[in-house]
Amino acid sequence: MIIFSQRPTDHSRLGNSLVWMSKVQNFLDSSNQSCCFPWGIENFGNYLEETSYWMQKNNADDIYRALTNRQLSAKDISHISRLVEHDYEIENNLQPYSWDNIITFSEKFNFLYISGRVDINDYEVMKLINDNELTIFHEPYNLTYLPQFSEVCYSNIAPKIDLLNTQAQFINSLSFGKRKIGLHIRRGDYIEWQGGKYFYDDEFWIAMVKKNVDRDCAVFIFTNEINNEFHSKIKQLGAFVSCEDYYIDFVRMMLMNEIYGPPSTFSVYAVNIAKNCFGYDANFNWLPAKF
């Protein structure tokens, strides 16, 4: 049994989760290992089908409790992961988070612990996983292997069909048959990420809206970081602003013909799923760095 762990945050982190979920799927299928992803079970229920590989508990609650005497949850497994890392850092005279990877057996909690830059397809790593009843795989998932694009499994990270159909009806009711253009506005940590070279001001986005409205396209803005004045300006230009829950905005992105935005797993994977699961005409266009 492998339990995958993420640090609880105020954000869903759906995009980042889907990236490694799609890659790890191949390993799980080939190794016959059962798995559990508590963060996904607790947070992605409105998005993922109940039949998704990543919504299954696979008896993980009982296995975790038997070995650790604790109740399994995303919060608890993240907490216990940090305890194991702390012990590892002390034993190896390391500063906090100064390691590239950790592969260690926790005597205190009776499980194999893996985190960081690891190739889980490596023979020795696979043997360790198979030799232990429970493996905790905690982020960062800096997986060193990259499956071929055609081998990436998208079927278990696709949205609920009812959710997709409902949002398709909604988007079609606003686009009136026009080409659908999505603008993904990312702010927040993009002010500082890579020196702010992918942080664009209001005037940049206003110009993008004007350009695509003039092309007679239906323009949709995806963001949860927008002020009222900016919101009013782009609405007056004819754009629709979508500031819904993450899973609704994510599915609406899948229905765009083109998406423009800074590098983001959220919008990239919306396009990948749209193409690979539903055969949609979808493209993601990275906006150029400012410098």
CORVEN-V110506 format. One record per residue. N is the residue number from 1. OMEGA is omega in whole degrees, 0 to 359 (NA if undefined). Layout:
BEGIN
n-><N;N>
omega-><OMEGA;OMEGA>
END
This chain:
BEGIN
n-><1;2;3;4;5;6;7;8;9;10;11;12;13;14;15;16;17;18;19;20;21;22;23;24;25;26;27;28;29;30;31;32;33;34;35;36;37;38;39;40;41;42;43;44;45;46;47;48;49;50;51;52;53;54;55;56;57;58;59;60;61;62;63;64;65;66;67;68;69;70;71;72;73;74;75;76;77;78;79;80;81;82;83;84;85;86;87;88;89;90;91;92;93;94;95;96;97;98;99;100;101;102;103;104;105;106;107;108;109;110;111;112;113;114;115;116;117;118;119;120;121;122;123;124;125;126;127;128;129;130;131;132;133;134;135;136;137;138;139;140;141;142;143;144;145;146;147;148;149;150;151;152;153;154;155;156;157;158;159;160;161;162;163;164;165;166;167;168;169;170;171;172;173;174;175;176;177;178;179;180;181;182;183;184;185;186;187;188;189;190;191;192;193;194;195;196;197;198;199;200;201;202;203;204;205;206;207;208;209;210;211;212;213;214;215;216;217;218;219;220;221;222;223;224;225;226;227;228;229;230;231;232;233;234;235;236;237;238;239;240;241;242;243;244;245;246;247;248;249;250;251;252;253;254;255;256;257;258;259;260;261;262;263;264;265;266;267;268;269;270;271;272;273;274;275;276;277;278;279;280;281;282;283;284;285;286;287;288;289;290;291>
omega-><174;174;179;187;172;177;177;178;176;181;182;184;184;183;180;180;183;180;183;177;181;180;182;181;181;179;182;180;184;184;183;176;172;183;176;180;185;181;179;180;184;189;186;183;178;184;186;173;179;180;180;175;188;176;183;179;175;177;182;180;183;181;181;181;182;184;186;185;180;178;183;172;179;181;183;183;174;178;182;177;180;177;179;179;180;178;180;180;179;182;183;177;182;172;179;176;181;183;177;176;175;169;186;174;179;177;183;186;172;173;173;183;180;175;174;187;186;172;183;172;177;185;183;179;179;180;178;179;182;182;182;181;182;173;173;178;187;177;8;179;180;185;185;177;178;179;174;184;182;182;181;184;180;189;182;176;177;181;173;183;179;178;179;183;179;181;177;177;181;181;180;180;180;187;176;177;180;174;187;181;177;175;183;182;176;177;175;184;177;175;183;185;183;177;178;185;176;177;184;183;184;184;177;183;177;178;178;179;180;182;184;173;178;176;182;176;171;187;179;178;177;181;168;182;184;179;186;181;178;179;182;182;184;174;179;178;177;179;174;181;179;179;185;173;188;187;177;177;181;180;177;176;180;186;177;171;179;173;176;179;177;178;182;178;182;182;179;182;172;178;181;180;179;181;190;181;188;178;182;174;185;179;175;181;178;174;182;175;182;180;NA>
END
